Structures are given as structure tokens and as C-alpha cells.
Amino acid sequence: MEPVRPSYDGAGLTNLVPALLGARPSEWLPAVVRDARAVVLLVVDGLGWEAVQNRPTQLLELSSLEGQPITTVVPSTTATALTSITTGLPPSQHGIVGYRVRLDRTVLNVLAWQASNGRRPPEPFDVQRHPPFLGRSVPVVTKAEFASTGFTEAHLRGGRFLGWRAVSSLVERCRRLIADGEPFVYAYYDGVDKVAHEYGIGEHYQAELIAIDWMIEYLVEVLPRGAVLVITADHGQVDVGDRVIRPHPEVLSLVDFQSGEARFRWLHAVDGGAGELLDAAARHHGDVAWVMSRDQILDGGWFGPKVVDRARERLGDVALVARDDVAFDDPADTGPYDLVGRHGSMTSAEVLVPLLAARR
């Protein structure tokens, strides 16, 4: 199985907002979008293309919409993908190159905006300096609790924040903004991702997808005439369960620290040991992962065609990119519960996301 490469010059997340705002070619967008008088872009965190395609009889609304799969970015993770959506840039340029990012000798948890070793986290502008939405003032409809987070400041800086605490409020916020004459609204929903992380790709996940399908049907129904709802996602999901691999002791003996995520784990070598680390990681983990050096990944354009220094410096020396449904353990990468569904790698289940649209 080969890794699924992102599209950075066509039908991919980095080009979606610029295309919707008329700043880049839009021929790959669904036809109903191209002459829309107003657009709501709804990003459903964790909604992979395969999740929609595999449930045509359960997801009646989503399955009826016009569209196609497009690609997310590398790694296929929320912090990186949302920043690429809003800025219109690949990770190699905006610099949010993962969920846990190296900044000198510190690892920044981007979503929590917490630095390792108890250090004070950097200012969001110092981590990600590109403006969202091409510098335009766009209404942002997302969870109220995200209003003052570091990550919000990093990828939504300058947006007009409109928080919601219930899904019905998300719908009503979008409806009212379009009715009041807004030409473009950005909305975000995180429930699918949360359910997949906690319960995996099973009955709870399917129930959440069906609930979102109902919400989308209702949102289309209440939008003013002539408006278009565009639906996409930041990544898909795979069910890992308890298949968590601790890197081999020989590998760990060559590692200074780790960053990234469990399905795209960066290994930072002890001084001068990058080549030896690459050989050991390939020998012990090449049966379940694509084991790549930083230069191999950058030369392959995985993070984008143009790599700025600040992005390059944040990467490790060797990456364990899970090919099978496994995760790689890092004791420093912890959370409130063990994750069952995961993402971050370059399988089709994680990289392919929907681009669907409906006109009211």
C-alpha cells in the first residue's frame, strides 16, 4: 500500500477557502457553488470520505449531495488541517506541522496550547503568522469554549467569533448571518471526531454520523434561498483500539525526544544519530509503517512544495507513519482517556475527505 499524497495544487483543503472566495481556480468545486450568492462552509471534524461512502442508506442527506472526495494535508490531523483550511497554505508554509510541534527544545501541544516541561507557551502569532481567510473579516461559528484559546488565535486570528453551545445554535447562527447579508460564513463542528476518539468506528460513531446527517438536512432547509452549504472535513479516522506499539528499545536508545501524533510520530535523534535511527526504525517498524527521514518526506512534497525554515526546523529526524491500524506510543503524549479511533497518517481512510454541497 502506498501513502495517499495530498493535492496542494488542485482539489485539496489548502485551496478550498481561496476558491470559495474567488482567489484561486474553482472548476473543481461542485457546480452549485460556482455562482452562489452566499456560502456557508461547514467543517465537520473527523468526517472522512469513506465514512460517508460506506453508509449510503444511513446518511441519506449526505449521500444525496453533489460532490467528490478531496485530500487533506500531512499530517492528517486537526491542528494542521484547520490551519491549512483557514490560511489557504500547506503546512510547509504556515508551520503548524502537527498536533505536537517541536519549538527548539520544547514540544507545543497546539490544541491545548501547552508547552512541555512546564514552560510558558509562545504567543500564537509567533507560531503561525499568516492571516486567515485571505485577510478578510469572516464570521466564525464554532464552539463558545474555543473563544480565547491559543490555537483559535493562531488559525482564526481576526475572524468575527460567534460561539455556540448547542448544535441548534450553530444552525441558527449560520441561518441568521446569511439572512443578514453575509456572503461567506465559516462554521466548525467537532462531535464526530470526539466520538470516534472515545468509542472507535462502531455503533456510537454511526449514531453520531446519523445525527449530523439530520443536522445538515435541517441547515440546508433553513438557509435563505440562493445560499449554498459546503461540507468538508479536516481528516478521516481509523479504528486502532489497543494496538499501540512502544518503539523498540534499540530505536528508543537513539531518540532524544518525540513529537507529532501516534500515527505520524516524529523521532528526534540524539546528536549525530539520525542515520542510525532511520536504519533501526525501518528494521523494527517497517512492517507496519512507512519509515521516512525528514529529507525524504520534504523531497517528496508531503508537507507542501515550498518549505520555509520555521516549518523545517519543527520536524523530527525520522517519522513513523502508520500504514496498518496501529499507533506509536509516546509517554509524553497523554490525554483524559485512551483513544480508540485515531488519525494523522496517509491512508485513504484518513486523507480523503468529502467536498459536498447543497443549494437552498
N, C-alpha and C positions, 0 to 999 in steps of 0.2 A: 504494500500500500504506500502510495506517495503522499506527501503532505499537500493539502489544498492551499494553493497560493492565493493571497488576496489580490484583488484588482485595484490598483491605485490610479489607473488612467481611464477607467470606464465605470462599469456597473459595480460600484463598491461604496461603502459607507462614507469614505472621505469626500466623495463628490456629490453626495445626496443634498445636503443643505445648499451648497453653491448652485446646484442645478435647479432646485426649487426656487431659489432667489434670483434666478436668471443670469448668474455669473459664469456658468460653465455649460457645456453642451447637455441637452436634456432629452435627446432622442431615445435614450434607454429607459426613461421613465414611463410608467403606464400612460396610455393615451389620454385618459380622463384628466390627468394632471396638467397637461401642457397648456391649456387655455383657461385654467381655473381662476376665478376672481379672488378666491381666498383658500388657504391651505392650513389644515391642522396636521402637524407631524406628530404622531404618537409613537414613542419608542417604548416597546414592551420588553423589559429586561428579561433575557433568558429564553425568548421565543424563537427557537431555531426553525429553519425551513422544513426540516424533516418532521418536526413535531406537528406541523400543520398538514403536510402531505400524507402523513400516516393516519390521520383521523378525519377523513372526509365526511363520514356520517355523524360524527360528534360535533365538529366545528363547522356548522352549516354556513354561518356568515363569512368566516374567513375563507372557507373553500369556494365561496361564490364570487370573491373579489378578483378584480383584474390585477395581474402582476406576475412576478417571477422571483427566483432566488437571486440574491446578490451576495457579495462577500463582505465579511467584517475585516478587521485588521489583525495583526500579530503583535502580542498575544491576543487571543480571543477572550478578552476579559473586560469587565465593566469600566474600570478607570481609564484604560487606554482607548476603548472603542467610543465611549461617550465624548471624550476629548476630541477624537477624530471627527465625530459627527458634528459637534458644535463649531470647531475651528475650520473644518474642511481640509485638514492637514494629516499626513501619515504620521505614525509615531516617531519616525526618524527625524521629523522636524519639530513637532510640538514637545517631545521629550518625556511625556508620560508613558514610559516604556513597559509598564506593568502595574500590577496591584501593589507590589512591594518593590520599591525602586532604590537602588544604591545612590546615595549622595555622599561622596567621599567615603568616610568610614562609618557612615550612618545608613540604615535602611529605613526609608519612609514608607509607612503604610498609608497609601494615598487615600483610600476610602475613609479611614478613621482619622487621617491627618495626624498621625502619631509617629514620632521618631524612636528608633531603637535606643537602648541604653539610657532611657530616661532623659534624653536630650530634648531641648526645645526644638519643635519642628520649624522648618523655614517658612518664610512668607510665601503664600500661594503664587504671587506674581514672580517670585524668584525661581520657581519651579516650572511654571508654564506662562509665557508672556504674550501669547498670541490671542487677539480678541475673538470672542465667539460671534457667529452669525455675520461675518464679514464687517464687523464693527457697527452693525445696525442694532437699534433698540428693539428687541423682540420680547414679547410676553412669554414667560416661562412658567408652565403649570406643572408643579411637582410637589412632592410631599412637604408639608409645612415644616417638619423637623429638619429638613435639609437647608433651611434658610441661611444659616450662618456658619456652615461648615467650611473647612479649608478647601475641600475638593470642589464644592459649589463655587467658591471664589476663583478656583483655578480654571474651571472649564465653562462657567456661566457668567463670568465677570461682566457687569454692565447690563445684564438682562433684567427685565421687569418681573420680579419674582412674585408669583401668585400661588400660595400654598394650598394644598388640600389635605384633609384628614379622613375623608371617606370617598369612595370611588364615585358616588353620585356627585360630589363636589367637583371632582375632576371633569366630569361630563358637563356640568353646568358652567364651570369656568370657561371651558372651550366654546360652548354654545354662545355665551354672552359676549365673549371677546369678538367672535366672528360677527355676531349681530350688531356690535358697536362699530364695525368697520375695519377691524384689524385684518391685514392681508395675509399674515403668517403668524402661526401660534406653534410653539414647541411644548409638547406635553410628554411626561415620563411616568411610567408605572412599573413597580418593582416586584409585584406579587409572584409572578411566575418563577422568577429567579429564586426568591426566598423559599418557596415550596419545594422546588427541585433540590436546593441545597439541603434542606432538612429531611425530606422524605424520599428523594430519588425520583426516578421516572416511572411512577406507578399510579395507583388509584388517586392519591392526593393530587398528583401532578395533573392527571386528566381532569379531575374535578375543577382545578384552578383554570385550566385551559377553556373548559366549557363556560365557566363564569365570565372569563374575559371575552369569549365569543359573544355572550349576551350583552356585555357592556359595549362592545364595538357596534353591535347591531343597533343598540339604543342611541349611541352617539351619532351614528350616521342619520338616524331618523330625526334627531332634534336639531341638527345643524341647519342653518339657513340655506335656502335654495341657491344653487350655484357653487357652494363650497365643496371642497374635496377633503376627505380624510385619507392620509397616507400613513401606513403602518409599517414599521420596521423593528429591528431588534439589534442589540449590541453583540449577541453571541447565542449559540445554542447550548445544549447540555449533553453530557453522557453520565450514565449511572456507574459510579465507581464502587460504591459500598465500602467494604472494609479492605479492599485491595490496595492498601497503602504500603509502598515499598520504602524501607530505610536504605539509603545508598550504601553500597558495600563498604566495609571498613577500609579497604585499600583506597577507595575513592575518597572517603572522608578524611583519611590521613593526609591527603593532598589539598584539602579545602580549608580556606581561611574562614569564610562565612558564605551564606546563601542569600539569594533574593528571588524575586519572581513569585510564581504560584506553583501549586502542586502538580499541575500538568504542563508547566513550562518553567522548570526550575533552573535558575542560574546558579552555577557553581563558581565562586571566586577563588582562584588558586592562591596558594602560598607563593611568595615571591619566586619567580623563575620557574614555576612548575606547571605552566599551562599545557605544554605539550604532553608531559607525563600524565596529567589529569585527563586530558582528552582520550589518551590511549586506554587508561584504566576504566573510565566511564563507558567507553564503547565496548570494552571487553566484558564488563559485568552487566551492563544495562541495554546493550544494543539489540537484545532480543525483544524488548517491549517498548523501546523509544528510539526516536531519531536523535542521535547524539552528535551535536554540532559545535564547532568552535565559533566564537564571536565573528571572526573574519569570514567563515563560510556562510554564516547567516546574513551578514551585511552584504557580502558579494552577491548573494542570491536575491537580494532585494526584499527580504521578508518583512522588514520594517519600513520599507519605502525606498524610492530610487535615489534620494538625496539625503545623506546622513550628516547632521550637524554635530559639532563636537560635544555639546552638552548631552545629546542623546547617546552617542557612542560611549562616553565616559560612565554612563549609568548601567551599562550592560556588564554581565559577568564574562568569564573566560570560556566556559563550556556550558551548554544548555542541554538539559534532559527534557526532550519534548515528547510527551507520552503518545505512543502510537496505539497501544492497547488501552483498555478501560482500566487504567491504574493511575495512582497518584504517587508523587515522591514526597517523602516526609522531610520536614524541617522543623525541629523543636521550637524554633523562634516564631514559626507561623502558626499561631493558635487563634481560636475563636470561642464563642459561647457554647458550641456543640460540634460534634463530629459531622463533617459534610458528607452527604451521600451522593448527590448529584454535583458534578464539577465541570469546569471548562477551562480554557486557556490554550489548548493545543491546536493542532491544524488538521483534525479530522473533518470530514464533511458535516458531521452532526454538530460541530462547534463553529465552523467557519461560515457555512451557508445560512443566511438569514433571509426572511421574507421582505420583499418590497411589494406591498399590496395597496390598492387604492379603491375608493368608492366615492362617487359623486352624489351629492344630495339632489 
